[in-house]
């Protein structure tokens, strides 16, 4: 039965590891893009809904809120990853 738990933990580790890396990369890219948008690059657009654009001067504060949500989510995903390592530790 432990082999089934280890197999499922391995699958979970793969999925949550990719999710963790994606959350961190998204936070870094989003913050960088908001800084570039505030500086004056017009090709970067930020909208809350399809009809409501974010003003240029609010790019960094709005993105900081989203980055905080992404990093908090990444923190809990990291806890799940640590929990999934339990069956692979020597007893």
mmCIF file of the C-alpha atoms, coordinates in Angstrom:
data_MODEL
# 
_entry.id   MODEL 
# 
loop_
_atom_site.group_PDB 
_atom_site.id 
_atom_site.type_symbol 
_atom_site.label_atom_id 
_atom_site.label_alt_id 
_atom_site.label_comp_id 
_atom_site.label_asym_id 
_atom_site.label_entity_id 
_atom_site.label_seq_id 
_atom_site.pdbx_PDB_ins_code 
_atom_site.Cartn_x 
_atom_site.Cartn_y 
_atom_site.Cartn_z 
_atom_site.occupancy 
_atom_site.B_iso_or_equiv 
_atom_site.pdbx_formal_charge 
_atom_site.auth_seq_id 
_atom_site.auth_comp_id 
_atom_site.auth_asym_id 
_atom_site.auth_atom_id 
_atom_site.pdbx_PDB_model_num 
ATOM 1  C CA . UNK A 1 1  ? 0.000   0.000  0.000   1.00 0.00 ? 1  UNK A CA 1 
ATOM 2  C CA . UNK A 1 2  ? 2.929   2.326  0.631   1.00 0.00 ? 2  UNK A CA 1 
ATOM 3  C CA . UNK A 1 3  ? 3.930   2.031  -3.041  1.00 0.00 ? 3  UNK A CA 1 
ATOM 4  C CA . UNK A 1 4  ? 0.572   3.510  -4.067  1.00 0.00 ? 4  UNK A CA 1 
ATOM 5  C CA . UNK A 1 5  ? 1.029   6.410  -1.656  1.00 0.00 ? 5  UNK A CA 1 
ATOM 6  C CA . UNK A 1 6  ? 4.560   7.018  -2.954  1.00 0.00 ? 6  UNK A CA 1 
ATOM 7  C CA . UNK A 1 7  ? 3.346   6.906  -6.556  1.00 0.00 ? 7  UNK A CA 1 
ATOM 8  C CA . UNK A 1 8  ? 0.583   9.439  -5.877  1.00 0.00 ? 8  UNK A CA 1 
ATOM 9  C CA . UNK A 1 9  ? 2.978   11.621 -3.885  1.00 0.00 ? 9  UNK A CA 1 
ATOM 10 C CA . UNK A 1 10 ? 5.386   11.603 -6.834  1.00 0.00 ? 10 UNK A CA 1 
ATOM 11 C CA . UNK A 1 11 ? 2.635   12.747 -9.186  1.00 0.00 ? 11 UNK A CA 1 
ATOM 12 C CA . UNK A 1 12 ? 1.621   15.426 -6.707  1.00 0.00 ? 12 UNK A CA 1 
ATOM 13 C CA . UNK A 1 13 ? 5.213   16.593 -6.361  1.00 0.00 ? 13 UNK A CA 1 
ATOM 14 C CA . UNK A 1 14 ? 5.492   17.046 -10.111 1.00 0.00 ? 14 UNK A CA 1 
ATOM 15 C CA . UNK A 1 15 ? 2.255   18.999 -10.365 1.00 0.00 ? 15 UNK A CA 1 
ATOM 16 C CA . UNK A 1 16 ? 2.835   21.210 -7.343  1.00 0.00 ? 16 UNK A CA 1 
ATOM 17 C CA . UNK A 1 17 ? 6.466   21.879 -8.263  1.00 0.00 ? 17 UNK A CA 1 
ATOM 18 C CA . UNK A 1 18 ? 5.440   23.188 -11.675 1.00 0.00 ? 18 UNK A CA 1 
ATOM 19 C CA . UNK A 1 19 ? 2.707   25.265 -10.020 1.00 0.00 ? 19 UNK A CA 1 
ATOM 20 C CA . UNK A 1 20 ? 5.190   26.693 -7.497  1.00 0.00 ? 20 UNK A CA 1 
ATOM 21 C CA . UNK A 1 21 ? 7.705   27.688 -10.173 1.00 0.00 ? 21 UNK A CA 1 
ATOM 22 C CA . UNK A 1 22 ? 4.928   29.171 -12.315 1.00 0.00 ? 22 UNK A CA 1 
ATOM 23 C CA . UNK A 1 23 ? 3.631   31.305 -9.451  1.00 0.00 ? 23 UNK A CA 1 
ATOM 24 C CA . UNK A 1 24 ? 7.091   32.695 -8.681  1.00 0.00 ? 24 UNK A CA 1 
ATOM 25 C CA . UNK A 1 25 ? 7.874   33.396 -12.348 1.00 0.00 ? 25 UNK A CA 1 
ATOM 26 C CA . UNK A 1 26 ? 4.474   35.061 -12.847 1.00 0.00 ? 26 UNK A CA 1 
ATOM 27 C CA . UNK A 1 27 ? 5.054   37.310 -9.847  1.00 0.00 ? 27 UNK A CA 1 
ATOM 28 C CA . UNK A 1 28 ? 8.469   38.427 -11.111 1.00 0.00 ? 28 UNK A CA 1 
ATOM 29 C CA . UNK A 1 29 ? 7.317   38.992 -14.700 1.00 0.00 ? 29 UNK A CA 1 
ATOM 30 C CA . UNK A 1 30 ? 4.179   40.833 -13.580 1.00 0.00 ? 30 UNK A CA 1 
ATOM 31 C CA . UNK A 1 31 ? 6.068   43.191 -11.310 1.00 0.00 ? 31 UNK A CA 1 
ATOM 32 C CA . UNK A 1 32 ? 8.640   43.873 -14.005 1.00 0.00 ? 32 UNK A CA 1 
ATOM 33 C CA . UNK A 1 33 ? 5.930   44.526 -16.582 1.00 0.00 ? 33 UNK A CA 1 
ATOM 34 C CA . UNK A 1 34 ? 4.115   46.954 -14.292 1.00 0.00 ? 34 UNK A CA 1 
ATOM 35 C CA . UNK A 1 35 ? 7.336   48.907 -13.729 1.00 0.00 ? 35 UNK A CA 1 
ATOM 36 C CA . UNK A 1 36 ? 7.975   49.038 -17.473 1.00 0.00 ? 36 UNK A CA 1 
ATOM 37 C CA . UNK A 1 37 ? 4.391   50.176 -18.085 1.00 0.00 ? 37 UNK A CA 1 
ATOM 38 C CA . UNK A 1 38 ? 4.738   52.958 -15.533 1.00 0.00 ? 38 UNK A CA 1 
ATOM 39 C CA . UNK A 1 39 ? 7.990   54.116 -17.150 1.00 0.00 ? 39 UNK A CA 1 
ATOM 40 C CA . UNK A 1 40 ? 6.207   54.533 -20.456 1.00 0.00 ? 40 UNK A CA 1 
ATOM 41 C CA . UNK A 1 41 ? 6.181   51.393 -22.590 1.00 0.00 ? 41 UNK A CA 1 
ATOM 42 C CA . UNK A 1 42 ? 2.815   51.574 -24.338 1.00 0.00 ? 42 UNK A CA 1 
ATOM 43 C CA . UNK A 1 43 ? 2.733   47.988 -25.639 1.00 0.00 ? 43 UNK A CA 1 
ATOM 44 C CA . UNK A 1 44 ? 1.983   46.612 -22.169 1.00 0.00 ? 44 UNK A CA 1 
ATOM 45 C CA . UNK A 1 45 ? -1.714  46.819 -21.330 1.00 0.00 ? 45 UNK A CA 1 
ATOM 46 C CA . UNK A 1 46 ? -3.385  46.074 -18.013 1.00 0.00 ? 46 UNK A CA 1 
ATOM 47 C CA . UNK A 1 47 ? -7.139  45.630 -17.733 1.00 0.00 ? 47 UNK A CA 1 
ATOM 48 C CA . UNK A 1 48 ? -9.277  44.456 -14.853 1.00 0.00 ? 48 UNK A CA 1 
ATOM 49 C CA . UNK A 1 49 ? -12.120 43.467 -17.164 1.00 0.00 ? 49 UNK A CA 1 
ATOM 50 C CA . UNK A 1 50 ? -12.288 43.737 -20.958 1.00 0.00 ? 50 UNK A CA 1 
ATOM 51 C CA . UNK A 1 51 ? -13.739 47.264 -20.723 1.00 0.00 ? 51 UNK A CA 1 
ATOM 52 C CA . UNK A 1 52 ? -11.927 48.711 -17.677 1.00 0.00 ? 52 UNK A CA 1 
ATOM 53 C CA . UNK A 1 53 ? -8.224  49.525 -18.216 1.00 0.00 ? 53 UNK A CA 1 
ATOM 54 C CA . UNK A 1 54 ? -5.942  50.197 -15.248 1.00 0.00 ? 54 UNK A CA 1 
ATOM 55 C CA . UNK A 1 55 ? -4.561  53.770 -15.281 1.00 0.00 ? 55 UNK A CA 1 
ATOM 56 C CA . UNK A 1 56 ? -0.819  53.961 -15.917 1.00 0.00 ? 56 UNK A CA 1 
ATOM 57 C CA . UNK A 1 57 ? -0.028  55.506 -12.511 1.00 0.00 ? 57 UNK A CA 1 
ATOM 58 C CA . UNK A 1 58 ? -1.809  52.635 -10.714 1.00 0.00 ? 58 UNK A CA 1 
ATOM 59 C CA . UNK A 1 59 ? 0.093   49.858 -12.504 1.00 0.00 ? 59 UNK A CA 1 
ATOM 60 C CA . UNK A 1 60 ? 2.579   49.196 -9.718  1.00 0.00 ? 60 UNK A CA 1 
ATOM 61 C CA . UNK A 1 61 ? 0.104   49.277 -6.777  1.00 0.00 ? 61 UNK A CA 1 
ATOM 62 C CA . UNK A 1 62 ? -2.391  47.026 -8.566  1.00 0.00 ? 62 UNK A CA 1 
ATOM 63 C CA . UNK A 1 63 ? 0.343   44.591 -9.540  1.00 0.00 ? 63 UNK A CA 1 
ATOM 64 C CA . UNK A 1 64 ? 1.720   44.594 -5.979  1.00 0.00 ? 64 UNK A CA 1 
ATOM 65 C CA . UNK A 1 65 ? -1.662  43.330 -4.786  1.00 0.00 ? 65 UNK A CA 1 
ATOM 66 C CA . UNK A 1 66 ? -1.631  40.560 -7.384  1.00 0.00 ? 66 UNK A CA 1 
ATOM 67 C CA . UNK A 1 67 ? 1.991   39.699 -6.587  1.00 0.00 ? 67 UNK A CA 1 
ATOM 68 C CA . UNK A 1 68 ? 1.103   39.438 -2.892  1.00 0.00 ? 68 UNK A CA 1 
ATOM 69 C CA . UNK A 1 69 ? -1.702  37.004 -3.727  1.00 0.00 ? 69 UNK A CA 1 
ATOM 70 C CA . UNK A 1 70 ? 0.641   34.972 -5.950  1.00 0.00 ? 70 UNK A CA 1 
ATOM 71 C CA . UNK A 1 71 ? 3.370   34.809 -3.295  1.00 0.00 ? 71 UNK A CA 1 
ATOM 72 C CA . UNK A 1 72 ? 0.932   33.846 -0.528  1.00 0.00 ? 72 UNK A CA 1 
ATOM 73 C CA . UNK A 1 73 ? -0.399  31.087 -2.763  1.00 0.00 ? 73 UNK A CA 1 
ATOM 74 C CA . UNK A 1 74 ? 3.181   29.985 -3.507  1.00 0.00 ? 74 UNK A CA 1 
ATOM 75 C CA . UNK A 1 75 ? 3.875   29.818 0.234   1.00 0.00 ? 75 UNK A CA 1 
ATOM 76 C CA . UNK A 1 76 ? 1.030   27.353 0.766   1.00 0.00 ? 76 UNK A CA 1 
ATOM 77 C CA . UNK A 1 77 ? 1.976   25.341 -2.315  1.00 0.00 ? 77 UNK A CA 1 
ATOM 78 C CA . UNK A 1 78 ? 5.475   25.042 -0.829  1.00 0.00 ? 78 UNK A CA 1 
ATOM 79 C CA . UNK A 1 79 ? 3.928   23.649 2.360   1.00 0.00 ? 79 UNK A CA 1 
ATOM 80 C CA . UNK A 1 80 ? 2.081   21.053 0.296   1.00 0.00 ? 80 UNK A CA 1 
ATOM 81 C CA . UNK A 1 81 ? 5.332   20.124 -1.452  1.00 0.00 ? 81 UNK A CA 1 
ATOM 82 C CA . UNK A 1 82 ? 7.054   19.658 1.921   1.00 0.00 ? 82 UNK A CA 1 
ATOM 83 C CA . UNK A 1 83 ? 4.152   17.465 3.081   1.00 0.00 ? 83 UNK A CA 1 
ATOM 84 C CA . UNK A 1 84 ? 4.435   15.303 -0.038  1.00 0.00 ? 84 UNK A CA 1 
ATOM 85 C CA . UNK A 1 85 ? 8.107   14.609 0.746   1.00 0.00 ? 85 UNK A CA 1 
ATOM 86 C CA . UNK A 1 86 ? 7.131   12.684 3.917   1.00 0.00 ? 86 UNK A CA 1 
ATOM 87 C CA . UNK A 1 87 ? 6.866   9.203  2.314   1.00 0.00 ? 87 UNK A CA 1 
ATOM 88 C CA . UNK A 1 88 ? 10.357  9.558  0.826   1.00 0.00 ? 88 UNK A CA 1 
ATOM 89 C CA . UNK A 1 89 ? 12.152  10.312 4.099   1.00 0.00 ? 89 UNK A CA 1 
ATOM 90 C CA . UNK A 1 90 ? 13.974  7.428  5.770   1.00 0.00 ? 90 UNK A CA 1 
ATOM 91 C CA . UNK A 1 91 ? 12.167  6.100  8.818   1.00 0.00 ? 91 UNK A CA 1 
# 
